[in-house]
């Protein structure tokens, strides 16, 4: 018989009443997922859908924190738009509501790339879809029947565990508030009956979402939990004032960063990751195991992590001057960055990358070098941050074929077109960063800022060929450095951003060039000119720090003929 009753709707009626006594106490509350329903149809563009999904979940978090209810849409009007709705039951406290929604964010991505999903918990409800579902009361996906199939031993054991947990919550709450004891005991049987129906329904309409531990992530979890790197989730939640927006430092493609203060007064930066079951979980465990072994004066220190709460968190050292882009591209604050500070940032970043590529325990490619990932300490010393896109690079590999991940405007052409990754991709990104630092102009915005409508690279190359490159120097730096010194740094940036990866110098050589005094440098070849306007037109609704492309998809980037001929794989 085809499922056709209103089981989830029944659960929503029974469970709020049955668990009200338990979930009003924040200290005793642990959110429990009652039912997760994944739609049968996959989204046609998983990458773009995933980006909008992450944006929608973050917006809902803000709404839930403010009022306990929220609806939103990310990418409105686009084919990959994501609609989302979430609501906490009226009896739960604000803190309990946020904990419950955090569990939604952890569970609901397991349905991706399905274009519709909903999750029911014992204190809240959440749903996303590729269509507007905010006005839906009930639909066909909310229907099921109770068949006559018997429950096997595994499901029966799972039911007993959930029922025992529910009764335990009710008992604990009743001990603290005896006036609720009679209500709790009376409604326990109703909740148990509802859970039994749920188990049978899940048995009939089973959807396996288990993932194998092929990447060793469970081993990493156990190892980190037992190590000095482990922080308690509750301690970090309190340190950030429950992830208050006032403490938010920024947001990237894989998580938001908040300032926190530990009980001993130590300031920290907490990176709050929200990920699906495979891609971002791998990234989280990779980041923990990788960064904990990397120590260098120009790399941000990983202090620890939290993996046992409803969210995955990373804990970094806190740097008071935030990121380079907040100074470099601000018309007032950029004046703080004089020539000496900018040169020190350029050299320090080169030394940090050289360490990652050549001197660390494993060879590491960052893949997302840009101004917002260069943090500054109290003396404006640079530290490379965000190893979420880093990958191990074994000694017997000459390149790594992988899905493209990085930021538009900084990605190397051979990486965009072929998806082949070497340390030369980091060198290209570094070259773009150097040119941004000494011009004070952002590569992504240079077309709109230029009277001729040319990209930053086109303008710099034209001035280089006409021997007037010094005119591209940031006006803030005029008469504050010698032309010879500025032109040398320009030339290093051009050498690093050449179209041919084989011609880009390794980072150890870049450090040598920057510290070589008046030593003559080789002449650079023409850089690739990327059609920024065309790329931006094709890059709808993607965040600045998460321009994700499939290596098999058609690229929206166009390159000049010279660059294309130089980009053939070895």
NORBEL-V5829 format. One record per backbone hydrogen bond with DSSP energy under -1.0 kcal/mol. CO is the residue of the C=O (numbers start at 0). NH is the residue of the N-H. E is the energy in kcal/mol with one decimal. If there is no record, write none. Layout:
BEGIN
co | nh | e
CO | NH | E
CO | NH | E
END
This chain:
BEGIN
co | nh | e
4 | 143 | -1.3
5 | 9 | -2.1
6 | 10 | -2.5
7 | 11 | -2.2
8 | 12 | -1.2
9 | 13 | -2.2
10 | 14 | -3.0
13 | 17 | -2.1
14 | 18 | -2.1
18 | 22 | -2.2
24 | 28 | -1.1
31 | 121 | -1.3
34 | 119 | -3.2
36 | 117 | -2.3
40 | 114 | -2.7
44 | 48 | -2.5
45 | 49 | -2.5
46 | 50 | -1.6
47 | 51 | -2.0
48 | 52 | -2.4
49 | 53 | -2.3
50 | 54 | -1.8
51 | 55 | -2.6
52 | 56 | -2.5
53 | 57 | -1.8
54 | 58 | -2.1
55 | 59 | -2.5
56 | 60 | -1.8
57 | 61 | -1.6
58 | 62 | -1.9
59 | 63 | -3.3
60 | 64 | -2.3
61 | 65 | -1.4
62 | 66 | -2.9
63 | 67 | -1.5
67 | 87 | -2.7
69 | 85 | -2.3
71 | 83 | -2.4
73 | 81 | -2.4
74 | 77 | -2.2
77 | 80 | -1.4
81 | 73 | -2.5
82 | 128 | -2.2
83 | 71 | -2.3
84 | 126 | -2.4
85 | 69 | -2.2
86 | 124 | -2.1
88 | 91 | -1.5
92 | 96 | -2.6
93 | 97 | -2.0
94 | 98 | -2.1
95 | 99 | -2.5
96 | 100 | -2.5
97 | 101 | -2.1
98 | 102 | -1.5
99 | 103 | -1.5
100 | 104 | -2.3
101 | 105 | -1.1
102 | 106 | -2.0
103 | 107 | -3.0
106 | 109 | -1.8
107 | 110 | -1.7
108 | 111 | -1.3
110 | 113 | -2.6
112 | 42 | -2.9
114 | 129 | -1.8
115 | 38 | -3.5
116 | 127 | -2.2
117 | 36 | -2.9
118 | 125 | -2.1
119 | 33 | -2.7
119 | 34 | -1.7
122 | 88 | -2.4
123 | 120 | -2.5
124 | 86 | -2.2
125 | 118 | -2.7
126 | 84 | -2.5
127 | 116 | -2.4
128 | 82 | -3.0
132 | 135 | -1.4
138 | 141 | -2.1
139 | 142 | -1.5
151 | 155 | -2.4
152 | 156 | -2.4
153 | 157 | -2.2
154 | 158 | -2.6
155 | 159 | -2.4
156 | 160 | -2.2
157 | 161 | -2.4
158 | 162 | -2.9
159 | 163 | -2.6
160 | 164 | -2.2
161 | 165 | -2.4
162 | 166 | -2.7
163 | 167 | -2.5
164 | 168 | -2.4
165 | 169 | -2.3
166 | 170 | -2.8
167 | 171 | -2.6
168 | 172 | -2.3
169 | 173 | -2.2
170 | 174 | -2.1
171 | 175 | -1.3
172 | 176 | -1.5
176 | 179 | -2.4
177 | 180 | -1.3
179 | 183 | -2.8
180 | 184 | -2.6
181 | 185 | -2.3
182 | 186 | -2.3
183 | 187 | -1.1
186 | 190 | -2.3
187 | 191 | -3.0
188 | 192 | -2.4
189 | 193 | -2.2
190 | 194 | -2.5
191 | 195 | -2.4
192 | 196 | -2.2
193 | 197 | -2.0
194 | 198 | -2.5
195 | 199 | -2.2
196 | 200 | -2.6
197 | 201 | -2.8
198 | 202 | -2.2
199 | 203 | -2.1
200 | 204 | -2.6
212 | 215 | -1.3
215 | 219 | -1.9
216 | 220 | -2.5
217 | 221 | -2.3
218 | 222 | -2.4
219 | 223 | -2.8
220 | 224 | -2.6
221 | 225 | -1.4
223 | 226 | -1.5
226 | 229 | -1.3
228 | 304 | -3.0
231 | 235 | -1.7
232 | 236 | -2.4
233 | 237 | -2.2
234 | 238 | -2.0
235 | 239 | -1.6
236 | 241 | -3.6
237 | 240 | -1.5
238 | 260 | -1.7
239 | 243 | -1.9
243 | 246 | -1.6
244 | 247 | -1.3
246 | 258 | -3.1
249 | 256 | -2.8
254 | 251 | -2.7
255 | 271 | -3.6
256 | 248 | -3.2
256 | 249 | -1.3
257 | 269 | -3.3
259 | 267 | -2.8
261 | 264 | -2.7
265 | 261 | -2.7
267 | 259 | -2.7
268 | 315 | -3.2
269 | 257 | -2.6
270 | 313 | -2.2
271 | 255 | -1.6
277 | 281 | -2.5
278 | 282 | -1.6
279 | 283 | -2.4
280 | 284 | -2.4
281 | 285 | -2.6
282 | 286 | -2.6
283 | 287 | -2.3
284 | 288 | -2.4
285 | 289 | -2.3
286 | 290 | -2.4
287 | 291 | -1.6
289 | 292 | -1.3
290 | 293 | -1.3
295 | 298 | -1.9
297 | 383 | -2.9
300 | 316 | -1.8
303 | 314 | -3.1
304 | 230 | -3.3
305 | 312 | -2.3
311 | 272 | -2.4
312 | 305 | -2.3
313 | 270 | -2.9
314 | 302 | -2.7
314 | 303 | -1.6
315 | 268 | -2.4
318 | 321 | -1.5
321 | 375 | -2.8
323 | 326 | -1.5
323 | 327 | -3.0
324 | 328 | -1.7
326 | 329 | -1.4
329 | 333 | -2.0
331 | 334 | -1.3
332 | 335 | -1.8
333 | 336 | -1.3
335 | 337 | -1.5
337 | 341 | -2.4
338 | 342 | -2.7
339 | 343 | -2.1
340 | 344 | -2.2
341 | 345 | -2.5
342 | 346 | -2.7
343 | 347 | -2.7
344 | 348 | -2.3
345 | 349 | -1.7
346 | 350 | -2.3
347 | 351 | -2.2
348 | 352 | -2.4
349 | 353 | -2.5
350 | 354 | -1.9
351 | 355 | -2.0
352 | 356 | -2.6
353 | 357 | -2.1
354 | 358 | -1.4
354 | 359 | -2.0
355 | 363 | -2.6
362 | 392 | -1.4
364 | 390 | -1.2
369 | 372 | -1.4
370 | 373 | -1.4
372 | 384 | -3.1
373 | 323 | -2.9
374 | 382 | -2.1
375 | 320 | -1.4
376 | 379 | -2.0
380 | 376 | -1.8
382 | 374 | -2.9
383 | 299 | -2.4
386 | 389 | -1.5
390 | 364 | -1.3
393 | 396 | -1.8
399 | 420 | -1.8
403 | 548 | -1.4
405 | 546 | -1.6
406 | 409 | -2.0
411 | 415 | -2.0
412 | 416 | -2.6
413 | 417 | -1.8
414 | 418 | -1.1
418 | 401 | -1.5
420 | 399 | -1.4
421 | 424 | -1.9
422 | 426 | -1.7
423 | 427 | -2.1
424 | 428 | -2.1
425 | 429 | -2.6
426 | 430 | -2.2
427 | 431 | -2.0
428 | 432 | -2.3
429 | 433 | -2.6
430 | 434 | -2.0
431 | 435 | -2.0
432 | 436 | -2.3
433 | 437 | -2.0
434 | 438 | -1.3
435 | 439 | -2.4
437 | 473 | -2.8
444 | 448 | -1.6
445 | 449 | -1.3
449 | 452 | -1.2
454 | 458 | -2.4
455 | 459 | -2.6
456 | 460 | -2.5
457 | 461 | -2.3
458 | 462 | -2.3
459 | 463 | -2.3
460 | 464 | -2.5
461 | 465 | -1.6
462 | 467 | -2.8
463 | 466 | -1.1
467 | 470 | -1.9
468 | 471 | -2.2
469 | 472 | -1.4
473 | 476 | -2.6
476 | 479 | -2.2
481 | 485 | -2.2
482 | 486 | -2.8
483 | 487 | -1.7
484 | 488 | -1.7
485 | 489 | -2.3
486 | 490 | -2.4
487 | 491 | -2.1
488 | 492 | -2.3
489 | 493 | -2.2
490 | 494 | -2.5
491 | 495 | -2.1
492 | 496 | -1.2
499 | 502 | -1.1
505 | 509 | -1.9
506 | 510 | -2.4
507 | 511 | -1.6
508 | 512 | -2.5
509 | 513 | -2.5
510 | 514 | -1.4
512 | 515 | -1.2
525 | 498 | -1.2
529 | 531 | -1.8
530 | 534 | -2.3
531 | 535 | -2.8
532 | 536 | -1.9
533 | 537 | -1.2
538 | 541 | -1.0
542 | 545 | -1.5
545 | 547 | -1.3
548 | 403 | -1.4
549 | 552 | -1.4
557 | 530 | -1.5
559 | 563 | -2.0
560 | 564 | -2.1
561 | 565 | -1.1
563 | 566 | -1.2
END
